[in-house]
Amino acid sequence: MLLITTAALMVSACASEAKRHEDEYTIMRRSNATSAELCEKAKTIAGIYEREENARGFERWDQVAYVHCLDVELGII
């Protein structure tokens, strides 16, 4: 029982970490953050999902990061 509880807490802690960063991203976006800032935040979120082995979350945030990072490369800030 302890092992199941510990595993559940670890999963919820990871989920809450990703959720916290997603909330920060939303605030940053609404606050007119630069593409460079949004690129870095999206890469952080993608990294969290990659560590969690959450392919769906990783793919989504990797694409979001790609768009913001491409904006930076093209000078669209």
N, C-alpha and C positions, 0 to 999 in steps of 0.2 A: 504494500500500500504506500509506503514511504517513497519508493522508487517512482511509482506512478504520479504521486503528488509532486515530487521534485521535477520530473519530466514536464508535467503540466505547467509548473511555475516557470521553467526555463523557456518553454514555448511562448507563454504569455509575456514574459519579460522581453523576448525578442520582438514579438508582435508589437508590444507597446513602444519599443525603441524605434521601430520603423514608423509606427503611427505618429510618434512625437516628431520625428524628422519630416514626415509628410505634412503635418500641421505647420511646422516652421516654414517649409517650402511655400505653402499656401499663403502664409502671412507675408513672406518675402515677396512673392509674386504680386500680391495686392498692394504692397508698399513700394512698387516700382523698383525692385532690385535689378541690378544689371544682369545681362546674360551671363557674364562670367560668374557672378555669385550664384545664379540659378543653376548653371552648369555644375559647379562644385557641389551644391546641395543635392542635386539629382544623382550625381555620381556616388555620393555618400549613401543615399537611399538604395541605389542599385547594389552597392557593396554589402549593405545589411541583408538584403534579400538573397544575394549570392551566398553569403555565409550561412543563411538559414536553409539553403538549398531550395528556395522558393522560386522556381523557374518563371512562373507567371509574373510575379512581382518584379523579378530581376529584368525580364524582357521589357516590361512596361517602362520602368525607370531608366533602363539603359537607353531606350528610344527617346525619352524625355531629355536625358543628358545629351544625347547626340544632337538633338535639335538646338539646344542652348549653346553647346560647345561649337557647333557649326556657325551659329550666329557670331560668336566671338571670333572665329577664324576669318569670317567674311567681313568683319568689322561692323556688324549690325548690332549695336549695343543699345 
